[in-house]
Amino acid sequence: MTDSMNPSTDDFAAMFEESAGAATLQEGRVVPATVIANNGDYLTLDVGLKTEGRVPVKEFLLEDKQPEPGDIVEVYLDRIENLMGDAVLSRDKARREESWIKLEDSHNKDEPVKGAIVGRVKGGFTVDLGGVSAFLPGSQVDIRPVRDVGPLMNEVQPFAILKMDRARGNVVVSRRAILEESRAEQRAEIVGNMGEGDVRDGVVKNITDYGAFVDLGGIDGLLHVTDMSWKRVNHPSQVVNVGDTVKVQIIKINPDTQRISLGMKQLETDPWDDIGSKYVVGTRMTGQVTNITDYGAFVELEDGVEGLIHVSEMSWTKKNIHPGKIVSTSQEVLVEVLDVDSDKRRISLGLKQTQDNPWSAFMAEHPAGTEIEGEIRGITEFGLFVGLGPELDGMVHINDISWDTSGEDAIQGFNKGDMVKAKVLDVDIDKERISLGIKQLSGDPISDNSEVKRGAIVTCTVTEVASGGIEVEFGDPAVKSFVRRSDLSRDRSEQRPERFAVGDKVDAKVTTVDKASRRISVSIKALEISEEKEAVAQYGSADSGASLGDILGAALANTETAEPEEAPKAKKAPAKNAKATQDDA
């Protein structure tokens, strides 16, 4: 066998080294390559394989220096051999791999990366991070919304990596995070040079419902609406406008959040200092209504000093009414100082105290005992409400409607709108009550009737006959009473109500007078017994042997023979009654 047919030992060694070198190369890796030639369109590169590979020259346009034959460059080994037997290489993919490695390293170290905004996509922008395309959400462009992103396009600037997914090729970055970090450093430096109580000039940047943000030279502070003025401020725009330069005092600095609270009113004298000497209880003054609530109205007495008129202190007569129906915003009102609490910064005011008390005025014109007339405005289960003018009502209790009829029955005889006369019984100014009485217009039949006393003998007129007795009335004014069946006569056989007729006159004795319950009891039987005892005492006794008829007859004869002026008038009725009883017997 010839030498050409049998390779030498050196050839075998070279072939082994070549195959071993090829085995160390793996697809999908970045490998070094030597530039063999440049034909203007492609670079021919040797990566240590059996065949060379080619890479378009345009993939090297971004390099600082164009490679020349003999230079070593890094390329991405996509495939060791294609159908043509050539290695498939890529400079772009190599650069992308290099960028991914650097991005991962920066992401792990939480370091910013350089990039440029190169395009706009849905929801944000595309950022070139040196060969790797990243997504920049619209909310991460700046601290505040940016209307025009044009000036930021194609400008190399730092970005923070928020999220990376190499397998999917996704990278999410933020420009806002870099700005906030830079701003935080600036804020920390600025805040470090500030102290609570310092007075600074600032520019109003923004106004909200609760206050205004003031730029203090690189950092914003909040001027709350309650710290703008000592007086009531409904909206910050009443005090400041955007762009105004204002002098403020630093009230508080939060070292953790670096938030700064500002105040303007703190630069002025507190009007509540020594407030007690300026507003003495009982003093009357004029103020302006600034705010109306369900429970009252606030009145400004001077700049920064307000007092509250509670709804209960607004009107003597208008109860359970909204304060807005009594006063209106911006109205000038005369008020009286009721109480001052300087610690709680509260002043209680009264509106009704500056007006005449209608109950005092009524009592002065209508003392107790005065008769009045008014319209019934309301009827309740406990009485009648009678109008005493446009604002006052008096009440007639059911027990003060009638002397004889129960209150429940008496009230049924009245209707709303009726005009009634009544007598003023009492005026309670503190409780704001006027008590009236209808029955007091006429005398009390019991108290004013001299005949209504226990033991008195009265002549009664029968007004009604019932099965249990008879109803009678007597005296002037007339008083009614009921004679029970058992009190109609001493004789049981005569205890019959039917022997009486309406209109009959009968004599009886008052046995019970109860003014509290207004009950009067009279008895014919008691009168008969009383007359018998009197006759026995004067003309005989049970031991003399004379009969009751003899004694009564003697008493009657004695009465007939006596002189008229000597005959006791109080005994005429009993004698006649006794005679009627004797005749009946």
C-alpha positions as CSV (number, residue, x, y, z in Angstrom):
1,M,0.0,0.0,0.0
2,T,1.4,3.4,-1.0
3,D,1.8,6.4,1.4
4,S,-1.0,8.2,-0.4
5,M,-3.3,5.3,0.4
6,N,-2.2,5.2,4.1
7,P,-2.2,8.4,6.0
8,S,0.7,9.1,8.2
9,T,0.5,9.3,12.0
10,D,0.7,13.1,11.8
11,D,-2.4,13.2,9.6
12,F,-4.3,11.1,12.1
13,A,-3.3,13.4,14.9
14,A,-4.4,16.4,13.0
15,M,-7.8,14.9,12.1
16,F,-8.3,13.9,15.8
17,E,-7.5,17.4,17.0
18,E,-9.9,18.8,14.4
19,S,-12.7,16.5,15.5
20,A,-12.0,17.1,19.1
21,G,-12.1,20.9,18.6
22,A,-15.4,20.6,16.7
23,A,-16.9,18.5,19.5
24,T,-16.2,21.3,22.0
25,L,-18.4,23.7,20.0
26,Q,-22.1,23.6,20.7
27,E,-24.9,25.1,18.8
28,G,-26.7,28.1,20.5
29,R,-23.5,29.5,22.0
30,V,-21.3,32.5,21.3
31,V,-17.9,31.4,20.0
32,P,-14.8,33.3,18.8
33,A,-14.1,33.4,15.1
34,T,-11.2,34.6,12.9
35,V,-11.9,36.8,9.9
36,I,-10.6,35.2,6.8
37,A,-11.9,37.4,4.1
38,N,-14.3,40.3,3.4
39,N,-15.9,40.5,-0.1
40,G,-17.9,43.6,0.7
41,D,-21.2,41.7,1.4
42,Y,-20.1,38.9,3.7
43,L,-17.3,38.2,6.1
44,T,-15.8,34.7,5.9
45,L,-15.1,33.4,9.4
46,D,-13.3,30.4,10.8
47,V,-14.6,29.0,14.0
48,G,-12.4,25.9,14.0
49,L,-14.7,23.6,12.1
50,K,-14.2,21.7,8.9
51,T,-15.8,24.5,7.0
52,E,-16.0,28.2,7.3
53,G,-19.1,30.3,7.9
54,R,-20.3,33.6,6.5
55,V,-21.9,36.6,8.2
56,P,-23.4,39.6,6.4
57,V,-21.2,42.7,6.7
58,K,-24.3,44.8,7.7
59,E,-24.4,42.9,11.0
60,F,-21.1,44.6,11.9
61,L,-22.3,48.1,11.1
62,L,-22.9,48.9,14.7
63,E,-19.3,48.0,15.7
64,D,-16.9,50.7,16.6
65,K,-14.4,49.3,14.1
66,Q,-15.1,47.2,11.0
67,P,-13.3,43.8,11.3
68,E,-10.5,43.0,8.9
69,P,-8.9,39.7,8.0
70,G,-7.1,38.2,10.9
71,D,-9.3,39.9,13.5
72,I,-11.1,37.8,16.2
73,V,-14.8,38.5,16.5
74,E,-17.5,36.8,18.6
75,V,-20.4,35.2,16.7
76,Y,-23.4,33.1,17.5
77,L,-23.1,29.5,16.4
78,D,-26.6,28.8,15.1
79,R,-25.8,25.5,13.4
80,I,-22.5,23.6,13.0
81,E,-23.4,22.6,9.4
82,N,-26.2,23.4,7.0
83,L,-27.2,21.6,3.8
84,M,-24.3,23.4,2.0
85,G,-21.9,22.1,4.6
86,D,-21.2,25.6,5.9
87,A,-21.4,26.7,9.6
88,V,-24.4,29.0,10.2
89,L,-23.1,32.1,12.2
90,S,-24.7,35.4,13.3
91,R,-23.2,38.5,14.8
92,D,-26.6,40.0,15.7
93,K,-27.5,37.0,17.8
94,A,-24.1,37.1,19.4
95,R,-24.6,40.7,20.3
96,R,-28.1,39.9,21.7
97,E,-26.7,37.1,23.8
98,E,-24.0,39.4,25.1
99,S,-26.7,42.0,26.0
100,W,-28.9,39.4,27.7
101,I,-25.9,38.3,29.9
102,K,-25.2,41.9,30.8
103,L,-28.9,42.7,31.5
104,E,-29.3,39.7,33.7
105,D,-26.2,40.7,35.6
106,S,-27.5,44.3,36.0
107,H,-31.0,43.0,37.0
108,N,-29.5,40.7,39.7
109,K,-27.4,43.6,41.0
110,D,-30.5,46.0,40.8
111,E,-28.5,48.4,38.6
112,P,-29.9,50.6,35.9
113,V,-29.2,49.9,32.2
114,K,-28.7,52.2,29.3
115,G,-31.2,52.3,26.4
116,A,-33.2,54.4,24.1
117,I,-36.9,54.7,23.3
118,V,-37.1,53.8,19.6
119,G,-40.8,53.2,18.9
120,R,-44.4,53.3,20.1
121,V,-46.5,50.2,20.7
122,K,-49.9,49.6,22.3
123,G,-49.9,50.5,25.9
124,G,-46.3,51.9,25.9
125,F,-43.0,52.1,24.0
126,T,-40.2,50.0,22.7
127,V,-36.7,50.5,24.2
128,D,-33.5,49.2,22.6
129,L,-31.1,48.0,25.3
130,G,-28.1,47.4,23.1
131,G,-29.6,44.7,21.0
132,V,-32.4,43.5,23.3
133,S,-35.8,45.0,22.7
134,A,-37.7,45.9,26.0
135,F,-41.2,47.2,26.7
136,L,-41.7,50.5,28.5
137,P,-45.3,50.8,29.8
138,G,-46.9,54.3,29.4
139,S,-47.3,54.7,33.2
140,Q,-43.5,54.2,33.6
141,V,-42.3,56.9,31.3
142,D,-42.4,59.7,34.0
143,I,-43.5,60.6,37.5
144,R,-46.4,62.6,36.0
145,P,-48.3,61.9,32.8
146,V,-46.3,63.0,29.7
147,R,-48.3,64.5,26.8
148,D,-45.4,64.6,24.3
149,V,-42.8,61.9,24.3
150,G,-41.1,63.2,21.2
151,P,-38.1,64.9,23.1
152,L,-37.4,61.5,24.8
153,M,-37.2,59.5,21.6
154,N,-33.8,58.0,20.6
155,E,-32.1,59.6,23.6
156,V,-29.8,57.2,25.5
157,Q,-30.9,57.3,29.1
158,P,-31.0,55.0,32.2
159,F,-33.8,52.5,32.8
160,A,-34.6,50.2,35.6
161,I,-35.4,46.6,34.8
162,L,-38.7,45.6,36.3
163,K,-39.1,42.1,34.9
164,M,-37.1,39.7,32.7
165,D,-38.0,36.4,31.0
166,R,-35.1,35.2,28.8
167,A,-37.0,32.1,27.6
168,R,-39.7,34.2,26.1
169,G,-37.5,37.1,25.3
170,N,-39.5,39.6,27.4
171,V,-38.0,42.6,29.3
172,V,-40.1,45.3,31.0
173,V,-38.3,48.5,32.0
174,S,-39.1,51.8,33.8
175,R,-37.9,55.3,33.4
176,R,-40.1,56.5,36.2
177,A,-38.3,54.4,38.8
178,I,-35.0,56.1,38.0
179,L,-36.6,59.5,38.3
180,E,-38.2,58.7,41.6
181,E,-35.0,57.4,43.0
182,S,-33.2,60.5,41.9
183,R,-36.0,62.6,43.2
184,A,-35.9,60.8,46.5
185,E,-32.2,61.6,46.9
186,Q,-32.9,65.2,46.1
187,R,-35.8,65.3,48.6
188,A,-33.7,63.7,51.3
189,E,-31.0,66.4,50.7
190,I,-33.6,69.2,50.7
191,V,-35.5,67.9,53.7
192,G,-32.2,67.5,55.6
193,N,-31.8,71.3,55.3
194,M,-35.3,72.0,56.6
195,G,-36.7,72.2,60.2
196,E,-40.1,72.4,61.7
197,G,-41.0,76.0,62.4
198,D,-39.0,77.3,59.4
199,V,-40.6,80.0,57.3
200,R,-40.2,79.5,53.5
201,D,-41.4,81.1,50.3
202,G,-43.1,78.7,47.9
203,V,-45.1,78.5,44.7
204,V,-48.6,77.0,44.5
205,K,-48.4,74.1,42.0
206,N,-51.7,72.4,42.4
207,I,-55.0,72.9,44.3
208,T,-57.3,70.1,45.5
209,D,-60.5,70.1,47.6
210,Y,-58.5,69.5,50.8
211,G,-55.6,71.9,50.2
212,A,-52.8,73.1,48.0
213,F,-49.4,71.7,47.0
214,V,-46.6,74.2,47.4
215,D,-43.2,73.9,45.7
216,L,-40.5,74.7,48.2
217,G,-37.6,74.5,45.7
218,G,-37.4,70.9,44.5
219,I,-39.8,69.4,47.0
220,D,-43.6,69.8,47.5
221,G,-45.4,70.4,50.8
222,L,-49.1,70.2,51.6
223,L,-50.9,73.3,52.8
224,H,-54.1,71.9,54.2
225,V,-57.3,73.9,53.9
226,T,-57.6,74.1,57.7
227,D,-54.2,75.7,58.0
228,M,-54.7,78.4,55.4
229,S,-56.6,80.8,57.6
230,W,-58.0,81.1,61.1
231,K,-61.4,81.8,59.6
232,R,-63.6,79.2,57.9
233,V,-62.4,78.3,54.3
234,N,-64.8,76.3,52.3
235,H,-62.4,75.7,49.4
236,P,-58.6,76.4,49.0
237,S,-59.3,78.5,45.9
238,Q,-60.8,81.2,48.2
239,V,-57.3,81.8,49.5
240,V,-54.7,80.9,46.9
241,N,-54.4,80.3,43.1
242,V,-52.0,78.2,41.1
243,G,-48.8,80.1,40.5
244,D,-49.1,82.3,43.6
245,T,-46.0,82.9,45.7
246,V,-46.9,82.3,49.3
247,K,-45.1,82.5,52.6
248,V,-45.6,79.4,54.7
249,Q,-44.4,77.8,57.9
250,I,-43.2,74.2,58.1
251,I,-45.5,72.6,60.6
252,K,-44.3,69.0,60.5
253,I,-41.8,66.9,58.6
254,N,-42.3,63.1,58.4
255,P,-38.8,61.6,58.2
256,D,-40.1,58.2,56.9
257,T,-42.3,59.5,54.1
258,Q,-40.5,62.9,53.7
259,R,-43.9,64.5,53.6
260,I,-44.0,68.1,54.7
261,S,-47.1,69.8,56.2
262,L,-47.3,73.6,55.8
263,G,-49.3,76.4,57.3
264,M,-50.2,80.0,56.6
265,K,-52.4,80.9,59.5
266,Q,-49.6,80.0,61.9
267,L,-47.8,83.2,60.7
268,E,-50.7,85.3,62.1
269,T,-51.9,86.0,65.6
270,D,-54.4,83.5,66.9
271,P,-57.7,85.3,67.4
272,W,-58.7,82.9,70.1
273,D,-56.0,84.2,72.4
274,D,-57.6,85.8,75.4
275,I,-61.0,85.1,73.9
276,G,-62.8,85.0,77.3
277,S,-62.2,88.7,77.9
278,K,-63.5,89.7,74.5
279,Y,-66.7,87.6,74.6
280,V,-68.3,87.8,78.0
281,V,-71.4,85.7,78.6
282,G,-74.5,87.8,78.1
283,T,-72.9,90.1,75.5
284,R,-74.9,90.8,72.4
285,M,-73.2,91.4,69.0
286,T,-73.8,91.1,65.3
287,G,-72.3,88.3,63.2
288,Q,-72.6,86.8,59.8
289,V,-74.0,83.3,59.2
290,T,-71.2,81.3,57.5
291,N,-72.6,77.7,57.5
292,I,-75.9,76.0,58.3
293,T,-76.2,72.3,59.5
294,D,-79.0,70.1,60.7
295,Y,-78.1,71.0,64.3
296,G,-77.6,74.7,64.0
297,A,-75.9,77.6,62.3
298,F,-72.3,78.9,62.6
299,V,-71.9,82.7,62.9
300,E,-68.6,84.5,62.3
301,L,-68.0,87.1,65.0
302,E,-64.6,88.2,63.6
303,D,-62.0,86.7,61.3
304,G,-61.1,83.3,62.7
305,V,-63.8,83.3,65.5
306,E,-67.0,81.5,64.9
307,G,-69.8,80.6,67.3
308,L,-72.6,78.1,67.0
309,I,-76.3,78.9,67.4
310,H,-77.8,75.5,68.3
311,V,-81.2,74.8,66.8
312,S,-82.7,74.8,70.3
313,E,-81.5,78.4,70.8
314,M,-82.9,79.8,67.5
315,S,-86.6,80.4,68.2
316,W,-88.8,80.5,71.3
317,T,-91.7,78.9,69.5
318,K,-90.4,77.1,66.3
319,K,-89.5,73.6,67.5
320,N,-88.2,70.7,65.4
321,I,-87.6,72.9,62.4
322,H,-84.4,73.0,60.2
323,P,-82.2,76.0,61.0
324,G,-82.2,76.9,57.3
325,K,-85.8,78.0,57.6
326,I,-84.9,80.5,60.3
327,V,-81.6,82.0,59.0
328,S,-79.8,82.0,55.7
329,T,-76.1,81.9,54.7
330,S,-74.4,85.4,54.7
331,Q,-77.3,86.9,56.8
332,E,-76.4,89.4,59.5
333,V,-77.9,88.3,62.8
334,L,-77.9,89.7,66.3
335,V,-76.8,87.0,68.8
336,E,-76.1,86.7,72.5
337,V,-73.1,84.9,74.0
338,L,-74.3,82.0,76.1
339,D,-71.0,80.1,76.9
340,V,-67.3,80.3,76.0
341,D,-64.9,77.3,76.1
342,S,-61.5,78.6,75.1
343,D,-59.8,75.2,75.4
344,K,-62.2,73.6,72.9
345,R,-62.4,76.8,70.9
346,R,-66.2,76.9,71.1
347,I,-68.6,79.7,71.6
348,S,-72.3,79.0,72.2
349,L,-74.6,81.7,70.9
350,G,-78.3,82.4,71.2
351,L,-80.6,84.0,68.7
352,K,-83.9,83.8,70.6
353,Q,-82.4,85.5,73.6
354,T,-82.2,88.7,71.6
355,Q,-86.0,88.6,71.1
356,D,-88.8,89.0,73.6
357,N,-89.8,85.8,75.4
358,P,-93.4,85.3,74.2
359,W,-94.4,83.5,77.4
360,S,-93.1,86.4,79.5
361,A,-95.0,88.9,77.3
362,F,-98.2,86.8,77.5
363,M,-98.0,86.5,81.3
364,A,-97.5,90.3,81.6
365,E,-100.7,90.8,79.5
366,H,-102.7,87.8,80.7
367,P,-102.0,87.0,84.4
368,A,-103.6,84.0,86.0
369,G,-107.4,84.4,86.2
370,T,-107.6,86.3,82.9
371,E,-110.3,85.1,80.5
372,I,-109.3,84.6,76.9
373,E,-110.8,83.3,73.7
374,G,-109.0,81.2,71.0
375,E,-109.4,78.6,68.3
376,I,-108.9,74.9,69.0
377,R,-105.8,74.0,67.0
378,G,-105.4,70.4,68.2
379,I,-107.2,67.7,70.2
380,T,-105.3,64.9,72.0
381,E,-106.2,62.3,74.4
382,F,-105.1,64.5,77.3
383,G,-106.6,67.8,76.4
384,L,-107.3,70.7,74.0
385,F,-104.7,73.0,72.4
386,V,-106.0,76.5,72.1
387,G,-104.3,79.2,69.9
388,L,-103.3,82.3,71.8
389,G,-101.8,84.2,68.9
390,P,-99.6,83.4,65.9
391,E,-97.0,81.5,67.9
392,L,-98.4,80.5,71.3
393,D,-100.7,77.7,72.3
394,G,-102.3,77.0,75.6
395,M,-103.6,73.7,76.8
396,V,-106.9,72.8,78.5
397,H,-106.4,69.5,80.3
398,I,-109.3,67.1,80.2
399,N,-109.8,67.5,83.9
400,D,-110.3,71.3,83.4
401,I,-113.1,71.0,80.8
402,S,-116.2,70.3,83.0
403,W,-117.1,70.2,86.6
404,D,-119.7,67.5,86.3
405,T,-118.8,65.4,83.2
406,S,-115.7,63.2,83.0
407,G,-112.8,64.5,80.9
408,E,-113.1,61.7,78.4
409,D,-116.8,62.5,77.8
410,A,-116.4,66.2,78.0
411,I,-113.7,66.4,75.3
412,Q,-116.0,64.7,72.8
413,G,-118.1,67.8,72.6
414,F,-115.3,69.8,70.9
415,N,-113.9,69.9,67.4
416,K,-110.8,71.3,65.8
417,G,-111.4,74.9,64.7
418,D,-114.0,75.6,67.4
419,M,-113.7,79.0,69.1
420,V,-113.7,78.5,72.9
421,K,-113.4,80.7,76.0
422,A,-111.1,79.7,78.8
423,K,-109.5,81.1,81.9
424,V,-105.7,81.4,82.3
425,L,-104.7,79.1,85.2
426,D,-100.9,79.2,85.1
427,V,-98.0,80.4,82.9
428,D,-94.7,78.5,83.3
429,I,-92.0,80.5,81.6
430,D,-89.2,78.0,82.2
431,K,-91.2,75.1,80.8
432,E,-92.9,77.3,78.2
433,R,-96.4,76.2,79.1
434,I,-99.7,77.9,79.4
435,S,-102.4,76.1,81.4
436,L,-106.0,77.0,80.6
437,G,-109.4,75.9,82.1
438,I,-112.9,76.0,80.7
439,K,-114.8,74.8,83.7
440,Q,-113.1,77.6,85.8
441,L,-115.2,80.1,83.8
442,S,-118.1,79.1,86.1
443,G,-118.0,78.7,89.9
444,D,-117.2,75.3,91.4
445,P,-120.6,73.9,92.3
446,I,-119.1,72.2,95.3
447,S,-116.7,74.8,96.6
448,D,-119.0,77.8,95.9
449,N,-122.2,76.3,97.1
450,S,-122.8,77.0,100.8
451,E,-125.3,74.1,101.0
452,V,-122.7,71.5,100.1
453,K,-121.4,70.5,103.5
454,R,-121.7,67.4,105.5
455,G,-124.8,67.3,107.7
456,A,-126.6,70.0,105.7
457,I,-130.4,69.5,105.0
458,V,-131.2,70.3,101.4
459,T,-134.3,70.4,99.2
460,C,-133.6,68.4,96.1
461,T,-135.4,68.1,92.8
462,V,-135.6,64.6,91.2
463,T,-134.0,64.6,87.8
464,E,-134.0,60.9,87.0
465,V,-135.6,57.7,88.4
466,A,-133.5,54.5,88.1
467,S,-133.9,51.0,89.4
468,G,-131.1,51.5,91.9
469,G,-132.3,54.9,93.2
470,I,-133.0,58.4,92.1
471,E,-130.8,61.2,90.7
472,V,-131.3,64.6,92.3
473,E,-129.9,68.1,92.1
474,F,-129.9,71.0,94.6
475,G,-128.3,74.3,95.4
476,D,-127.1,77.3,93.3
477,P,-125.0,76.5,91.3
478,A,-126.8,73.2,91.0
479,V,-125.0,70.1,92.3
480,K,-126.1,66.6,91.3
481,S,-126.2,63.6,93.6
482,F,-127.6,60.1,93.6
483,V,-129.8,58.7,96.3
484,R,-129.4,55.0,96.5
485,R,-132.4,52.7,97.0
486,S,-131.4,51.9,100.6
487,D,-131.3,55.7,101.4
488,L,-134.8,56.4,100.0
489,S,-136.5,55.7,103.4
490,R,-136.0,54.3,106.8
491,D,-138.8,51.9,106.1
492,R,-137.7,49.1,103.8
493,S,-141.2,48.9,102.3
494,E,-140.8,52.5,101.1
495,Q,-137.4,52.0,99.5
496,R,-139.0,52.0,96.1
497,P,-137.7,54.5,93.4
498,E,-140.9,54.2,91.4
499,R,-142.8,56.2,94.1
500,F,-140.9,59.2,92.9
501,A,-141.3,61.2,89.7
502,V,-139.1,63.6,87.8
503,G,-139.7,67.1,89.2
504,D,-140.7,65.9,92.7
505,K,-139.2,67.9,95.6
506,V,-137.7,65.9,98.4
507,D,-135.7,66.8,101.5
508,A,-132.5,65.0,102.3
509,K,-129.4,65.2,104.4
510,V,-125.9,65.6,103.0
511,T,-123.9,62.6,104.3
512,T,-120.6,62.7,102.3
513,V,-118.6,65.5,100.5
514,D,-115.5,64.3,98.6
515,K,-114.1,67.3,96.7
516,A,-111.2,65.3,95.3
517,S,-113.4,62.8,93.5
518,R,-116.3,65.3,93.3
519,R,-118.8,62.9,94.8
520,I,-121.6,64.1,97.1
521,S,-123.9,61.7,98.8
522,V,-127.4,62.6,100.2
523,S,-129.8,60.5,102.0
524,I,-133.6,60.7,102.9
525,K,-133.2,57.9,105.3
526,A,-130.4,59.8,107.2
527,L,-132.7,62.8,107.5
528,E,-135.6,60.7,108.9
529,I,-133.3,59.2,111.5
530,S,-131.9,62.6,112.4
531,E,-135.4,64.1,112.8
532,E,-136.5,61.2,115.0
533,K,-133.6,61.6,117.3
534,E,-134.2,65.3,117.6
535,A,-137.9,64.8,118.4
536,V,-137.2,62.2,121.0
537,A,-134.6,64.4,122.6
538,Q,-137.1,67.3,122.9
539,Y,-140.5,65.7,123.7
540,G,-140.0,62.3,125.2
541,S,-138.0,59.2,125.5
542,A,-138.5,55.6,124.9
543,D,-138.8,55.0,128.6
544,S,-141.8,57.4,129.1
545,G,-144.2,54.9,127.6
546,A,-145.2,57.4,124.8
547,S,-145.3,56.0,121.3
548,L,-143.3,57.6,118.5
549,G,-146.6,58.8,117.0
550,D,-147.5,60.6,120.3
551,I,-144.1,62.2,120.4
552,L,-144.3,63.4,116.8
553,G,-147.9,64.6,117.2
554,A,-146.9,66.6,120.2
555,A,-144.0,68.1,118.3
556,L,-146.3,69.0,115.4
557,A,-148.9,70.6,117.8
558,N,-146.2,72.6,119.5
559,T,-145.0,73.9,116.1
560,E,-148.5,75.0,115.1
561,T,-149.1,77.0,118.3
562,A,-145.8,78.7,118.3
563,E,-145.4,82.3,117.1
564,P,-144.2,82.6,113.5
565,E,-141.1,84.6,114.4
566,E,-140.3,82.1,117.2
567,A,-140.7,79.0,114.9
568,P,-137.2,77.7,114.0
569,K,-137.1,78.0,110.2
570,A,-134.4,75.2,109.9
571,K,-136.9,72.8,111.4
572,K,-139.9,73.5,109.1
573,A,-138.8,71.1,106.4
574,P,-138.1,68.3,108.8
575,A,-141.4,68.7,110.6
576,K,-143.3,68.6,107.3
577,N,-141.3,65.7,106.2
578,A,-141.9,64.0,109.5
579,K,-145.6,64.6,109.1
580,A,-145.5,63.2,105.6
581,T,-143.8,60.1,107.1
582,Q,-146.4,59.8,109.9
583,D,-149.3,60.1,107.4
584,D,-147.7,57.5,105.2
585,A,-147.4,55.3,108.3
